[in-house]
Amino acid sequence: MQVSVETTSGLERRMTVQVPEERIASEVDNRLRQLARTTSIKGFRPGKVPFKMVQQRYAEQVRQEVLGDVIQSSYFEAVSQEKLRPAGYPSFEPKSLEQGKGMEYVATFEVMPEIELAGLAGVSIEKPVAEVTDADVDTMLDTLRKQNAGWTAAERAAADGDRVTIDFKGTIDGAEFQGNKGENVPVTLGGKRMIAGFEDGLVGAKAGEERTLDLQFPDNYGYKDVAGKPVQFKVSIKQVEEPQLPELDDAFAAKFGVEGGIDALRGEVRTNMERELEQRLSATVKQQVMDKLLEINNITVPQALVMQEAQALAQQMRENMQLPADKSGSVSPAMFEEQAKKRVTLGLLLAELVQRHNLKVDADVLRGKVEQMAAGYDQPEEVVKWFYADKRRLGEVESLALEEVVVAWVLGQVQVTEKPQGFNDLMNRA
């Protein structure tokens, strides 16, 4: 088998493979003889058909099957022989398939890049530090009170935090549009569930009042037909209600299934907040490390891998949106190409770091990661068993743990500066 490789551009390679006729003919002969043992032709018992007759009837069909198989097998032999690392799937272009003259084809594909990691000397990472204070717990309890508030009618003008019940009708240049009407719609002022300016425009309104709001849909609005367009809403205020916050007492704690009263609830809230804070701190530092690796390492990535990742992201979005088959085309892989390129680049960089520095996840560390993920469930020990019962599930956790090992290793090589932050500032960061 003769192989020649040329670089067409960047990571793309064009490999020409010549397979001798002897290899093809030998495989065709083997398969025909196997076929002769079982084939049945009228006038002959199975296995008794003359070999020449089997050749005449099946030789062309068998040769085509052999050619397809030999292209596949010889391709892998050739890339191994040339010490190439293909990325993605090749495209095959047959050049010569004439019987008696062997076979020649061209395989075009991309190869994995040779990565030279940038040094980490002089690189700095800013690490946020924060803690859960008593004031933070009080704020969270107030949030829980607001989420469980009752509502009573208010004989006054609506203020921020009130709930108004409205009828509305919207028009664009005097014309109606899909979803432009609503009746008896509850709107909490300050809840930021409506487009910008809508809720603000109802502050100060009283029951029985009508208002006209001249607004504009945001450019990234989900309904494309109205995105970015000016809109006028005529709003009728039917009722104004004010929130009635529940008392922080044992009965309030019981609503959340907490035994031991309000002190027990406060303790559970703090525990949950500390767990969330730890996760956010870890995620923030991890993101900074990943961003820094991308910043200092400029590598070319195979477009084939980028497109595979973009297609996977698009499919995930379709499934999350539960799009029917006739609407799936609205989510295109091209929408995710930039994100996919970033993920592929990071994957290659992390794999290189892991291999070069022999980074691994200890069994105890993996167990701790699984237990951490299970801690938020009612029966964490059952969740731990669920992970360990499936190698694929456990492998996904191991991949996450390995990323944390890489992050810890990078932090040990760079200059780390701690920056104190408040709980709310850190948790509310976009």
N, C-alpha and C positions, 0 to 999 in steps of 0.2 A: 504494500500500500504506500503510495507516494502522497506527501502532504506538503503544501506550500501556504504560507500565511503572509498577508500584506495588511498594513495599517492604512485604512482609508481616511479616517479623521478621528481625532481624540481617542476615545475608548473603543471605537468600532474596528472590528477585524473582519477580513474577507479571506476565508480559508478554502482552498481548492483541494479536493481529495480525489485520488484516482485509485479505484479498487480493481485488481486484476480479474480477468474473466474466470480464471481457475477457481477462485473463491466462490463466485456466483454459481458457476456451473456445478461445482461440487455440492453446494447446498440445494440447488434445484434437483439434482439427481437423488440426494438423500430423501428429500420430501416426496418425490415421485415414487420411490421404492416403498416408503411408508404408506403412501396412498394406495399402492398396488395391493397391499396386504388386506385391505378392507373394502376397496371399491367394488361396485357391482355394475356390470353392463349386461344387457339382455343377451342371453345365449351362453353366459359364463357364470359359474358359481362365484360367490364372493372370495377374493383372494386368488382366483385362477385366471384373471384377465391377463393376457399377454402384455409384457412390459411395454413393447412398442406401441400397442394400442393405447395404453395409459399415457404414454408420452404424447402421442398425437392429439389426444383429447384434452389433456390438462397442462401440458408444458407451458403454454403462454400464461395461463392464469397463475400457475405456481411461480413462474419467473417474476411476474409483477409483485407478488407477495414477498418474494425473497428480496427484490430490489428495495422495497420499502423498509424491510427489516434491516437490511445491510446498511442502508443510509443511516439509520438510527444507531446501530451498533458501531459502525466505523467512525461516526462523528465523535462518540465518546472516547474511542480509542485514539483518534487524532488529537483531540484537545489534551488528553493525558500525555501523549507522545510529545506534544509541543509545549507542555507545562503551562497551559492556559487555564484561566479561571473565568468561564463564561458567566455573564450576568443576564438573567432572563432567558427567553427561548430564542433559538436561532430561526432564521428563514432559510429554506433550502431552494436552490435553483439547479435542477438537473441540466447537465451539459451534454452528456453522451450516455445513452442507454441502449445502444445498438447491440443486438445479440452477437456474441462472438468477439466483441471488442471491449469487454469489461464495462466499467461504469465510471463516469466522472461527474462530480457535482460541486457546487459552491455553497458554503454555509456562511451566512453573514450574521454576526452577533457582536454584542458588546462584552468587554471583559471588566472584571473588578479592578478598581484603581489601586496602584501602589501608594500606600499612605505613609507620608513622612510627618509624624506628629510634631507640632510646634512645642518648644520648651515652655515650661511654666514658671521659670525664674522671672521675678519682677511682676508677675500677674497678681492682681489683688481682687478679693471678693468681699462684698459687704454683707455681713451676717446680722439679720435683725434678731433682737432679744426682747422678750416680753414676758409678762406674768399676769395671771388673773387676780385682780384685786377685789376687795369687798364691794367697791363701787361698781365694778364690772358685773358682779353677780346681781347687785341691786338693779342695774339697768336691764339685765336679762329677765329678771322677775317682772319688771314693769312691762317688758315686751310681751311676756306670757299673759299678763293681765289684759293688755290691749287686744291680744289675739282672742281672748275669751270674754270680751266685753259684751254687755247687753246694750240695747238701744231703746231710748225713750224719746218721744216727740218733744221738740223744742220750739217754743213760741218766740223765736227770735231769728235774726239773720244767721246764715250758715257761716261757720268758722272752720279753720283748718282742723282736721281730725273728725269733723262731723260727717254724717252720712246723709246724702240727699237722694231722694227718689225722683227720677225725671222721665219725661218723654222727650225724645229728640228726633230731629230730621235734618240730614245734611245734604247739601247740594254743591256741585262743582260747576261754576259758570251757569248756574240756574238749573242744571240737570241732575237727576238722581243717579245713584250708583249702588252697586251691590253692598248690602249691609248698612245702608245710610239711615235706617230707621230703628227706633227702639222705644218700647213702652214699659213703664214701671221698672226702670233700670236703676238698681242701687249703685251709687258712686260714693266712695269714701274720699273726701277731699284730702289731698296730700298723699294718697296711696300710689300715685304715679302709674295708674293702670290705663289711663286714657292718653291721647296724644298731647304733646306739650301745649300748655295754655288752656286746655279744656277745664281741668279742675280749678285752676287759678281763676278762671272766668266765672266760676260759680260761688266763690267766696263773697259773702255779704248778701247773697240772694235769700229771699224769704219764700215760704210756701205760697203758691198762687202767682208768683212772679214769672215773667217770661224774659229770656235774654237771647241775644244774637251774638254768636262768637265767630269772629273772622280769624281763622287759623290756617295752618299749612301742615299737610302730611309730611312726615320725615322722608328723606330720600331713600332710606333703607326699609321703608314700610313693607310688610309682608305681602300685601295685595298690590301688585305692580301697576295695575291700571290707575291707581290713585296716588302712588308714591311721588312725593315731591310737589304735588299740586296744591294750590290754595283751595280751601273749603270753608263754607259757611254753615254753621249749625244754629238752628232755631231750637231753643231748649225751654221746656216748661217745667218749673219746679213744683212738684206735687207735695213733697213732705221734707222736713228737716228734722234730723234726729241727732241727739248727742250721746256719746258713749257713757255707759255706766260700768266703771271698772270694779271687778270683784275685790273683796278684801283679801289681804295676805294672811290667811288663817289656815287652820287644819283642814277645813272643808275644801279650801282651794287646793291644798296639797293632795287631798283624796281624789280630786278630779283626774290627776295624773297617775293614779294607782300607787302613790307613795305612802307607805305606812310610817308613822312616827311624826307626823305633823309637818309644820312649816320649816322647822330646822332640818328635818330629813330631806325635804324638797330642796332647800338651799344647798345642802351638801351634795345632792345628786346633780343639781344644776352646775355647781362648781366642778365636779368631776368630769361632766360632759364637756364643759368649756375648756378645761385643761387638756382633755384629749384632742379636741378640735384645734386648740392652739398649737399643740405639739405637731399635729399633722400639717397645719398651715406653715409653721416655721420650717419644717422639713421640706415641704413643697417649694417654699420661697427660695431657700438656699439651693435646692436641687435645680430650680429653674435658672438661677444665676450661674451655676456651674455649667449647665448645658449651653446657655447663651454665650458664656465666655469661651467654651470649647469651639462653638461655631464661629465666633469672632476671630479667634487666632489661628484657626485651621481652614485654609481655603483649598478645598479639594473638588475635583470633578467627579460627579456621580453618574452612574449609568442611567440613561433616560428610561430604559426598560424597567428598572426597579422603581423609578419615580412613578411611571404610569401604572404599574401594578398596585402600588400603595394608594395612588389617587383613585383607582377603581374600587379598592377595598373601602376607602373612606366614603366614596359616593354611595356604595351599597349599604354601608352602615347607616348613612343618613336616610336613605330610602326606607330602611327597615324601621328606624326610629320614628319617621314621619308616617309610617304605615301607608305608603303610597300604593295605589292600585297599579297594575301592570301598564295601563295606558297613560299613566302620569309619571312613570319612573324616569322618562327621558328628560323631565324638567330638572333633574339633579344630575349634572354632567360631571365626569371626572375632571374636566378642565377647571372646574371651580375649586378643586382641592390641590391643584398641581404645586402651588407654592408651599403649602403645608406638607404635602407629600415629600417634596424635595428636602425640606428641613428634617423630617423624620428619618428619611433614608440616610442623609448625611450624618445625623447623630448616631444612627445605628451602626454605621461603618466606623465612626470614630470610637464609639464605646467598645465595639468588638476588638478593635486594634489595641486599645488600652488594656482590655482584659487579657488578651493573648500575650502582649509584650511584657506585662508586669505580673502575669500569672495570678490574677485576682480571682478569688473564689468565694462562695457563700458557705460558711460553716453550718453544720446540721443544727446546732443550737440557735444560730442567728435566724435560720429559716423557720425553725419552730417558733421563735419569738415573733417573727413577722406574721405568721399564720395566726397566732394567738392575739396579736394586736388587731388584725382585721376582724377576728371573731368576737372581740370584746364588746362591740356595740349590739350584739344579738342577745335574745332572751336566754338561749341555751348555747353559750359559746363553745362548750366542750363538744357538742354535736356538730357544730360548724367546723371545728378543727378536724374531726373524724371525716367529714365530708371532703375536705381538701385532700387529706392523705389517702382517701380511697380512690383517687383518680390521678394518675401521673401527669396528665395534661393540665389539670387544674393546679396541681402543685407546681408544675413547671412554670406556669404563668406567675405565681407568687415568687418563685425563685428568680425569675427574670427581673421583677421589681426589686427584690432584695439585692440582686447583683448590681443594679443601677445605683443603689444606695452605697454599696461597697465602693463603686467607682467614685461617687461623690465624696465619700470620706477620704479616699486616697488622694483625690485632687486637692481637697481642703488641706491635706497634710503637706502639699507641695507649694501652695501659694500663700500670699500674705492675707490674713483674714482680719477684717476690722469689724468690731461689733457696733451695732447701732440700736440703742434702746428705742422701743416703740410701744405705743399704747395698744391694748387688746383690740379696741374697736377700729383703730386706724389700720391695723394689720389685717383684721378679718374682713373689713369692708373694702380693701384694696381690690381694684378691678383685676 
